[in-house]
């Protein structure tokens, strides 16, 4: 990322306890991303309102009331350094509201809550990740206020280069010298389908595979940190990624996913989808293209 602030950030708020955590996260986000402008979005789901509150006049009053509440929350103890605007929409489907505003402001990054302890199904974030063309950052209310490490999941698809470059971008922009980026690849071999190898032979094969992956990564990306290969053993890939990232003290996990309308993405197709449904203290950045340079 260039020193000039270039990221248009769209943050989804829902008038729950999660809103305060997301606004608080901006103190972390501005250290990692060159934020130029923030749009705070709340959608009033018209389909959930009583019939008597659906008239144009009543909807305008509701929008004004919600906007006032959000304005009070944003200014309550939080220092928002960037220019921002509050947008309140009225749509039967919140994903439609996000798509409409995304067409108007073309955000580079959408920031959503990934509720761990607060109530919420998390269904909207999963839909938006599939539908929006930009990067999506899922932030738990238990996020790390002083991130020291970023993990990038590498599967050697075309998205691996994107993950590596964004990790590098975050390091270049960050305002914390101790921040590090570690690309990792999960080695997963289903030996039950290939009976015969001894434990010694399996270790030898895994060692050779690890060395080959690390060499391939180093050759393709000599300017990026070396690749760590993690043996999944009996665990699935999603569990292995989260467990390794959390145990290594990472605060953010970067994943590459396919473009709009698809979340088949990383590794074996279902891994990205499984990751975002798991409980974790990690902030998860799902990317489809490199952020502005």
Residue, then its C-alpha position, 0 to 999 in steps of 0.5 A: x500500500x502507498x503511504x497516501x490513505x486510499x482505502x474506502x471502508x464500509x462498516x456494518x452496524x446493527x444496533x447490537x452490543x457488537x457495534x461498540x466493538x467494531x467502532x473500537x476496532x478502528x484504533x487497530x484498523x487504521x494501523x494496518x490499513x490506509x483508511x481514507x473514508x468510512x461509511x457506517x451502514x445500518x439497514x432497517x429491515x422493513x419486512x420486520x416492521x409492523x404495517x403501521x410503521x411502513x409508510x414513507x413518513x414513518x420510515x423517514x422518522x425511523x431512519x432519523x432516529x437510528x442515525x441519531x443513535x449511531x451518531x451518539x455511539x460513534x462519538x461516545x468515547x471513540x476518536x474517529x480520525x477519518x472523514x465518515x458518513x452514517x447511512x441508514x437504509x430501509x430494505x427487506x434484505x440487508x444484503x441488498x442494502x450492502x450491494x446497493x451502497x457498494x455499487x455507489x461508493x465502491x468500498x475496498x474493505x467491508x468490516x463486519x462483526x463476527x459474533x463470538x459471545x454476543x447473540x447473533x447467527x452470523x448469517x449476513x456476513x456469510x452471505x456478504x462474503x459470497x456476494x460482495x466483490x471487495x475484501x471482507x474483514x470479520x472482527x470478533x468482539x474479543x479481537x486483539x488490541x495490539x496485534x503482533x502477528x498476521x497469518x496468511x493461508x497459502x494453498x498455491x492457487x492463484x489466490x496465494x499470491x494475493x494473500x502474500x501481497x496483502x500480508x506484505x502491504x499490511x506490514x508496510x503500512x503498519x505503525x507497529x514495528x513488532x508486527x510480523x507476517x507468516x505464510x503457512x501451508x497446511x499439509x493434509x494427506x489421507x493415509x487411510x486411502x493409501x495403506x502400506x507406508x510405515x511411520x518412517x516412510x510417512x515422515x520421509x514423504x512429509x519432509x520431502x513434501x514440506x521442503x518442496x513446498x517451501x522451495x516453490x514458495x521461496x522461488x515464486x516470492x523471494x521478497x516474502x517471508x519463508x513458508x511454514x508447512x503445518x502437518x494437519x495429521x488427523x485434524x481437518x484443515x480449518x481446525x488446523x489453521x485456526x489452532x496454529x494461528x491462535x497458538x502462535x499468537x496471531x491476531x489476523x488470518x488472511x484467506x483468499x476466496x473466489x470472486x463475487x457469488x462464490x465462496x468455494x475458495x481456499x484449499x479443498x473448497x469448503x475450508x473457507x466456509x468452515x473457517x468463518x463458521x468456527x468460533x475464534x478470537x482471530x480477525x479473518x480477512x477474506x480477499x479476492x484481489x490485492x488492495x489499492x497500491 
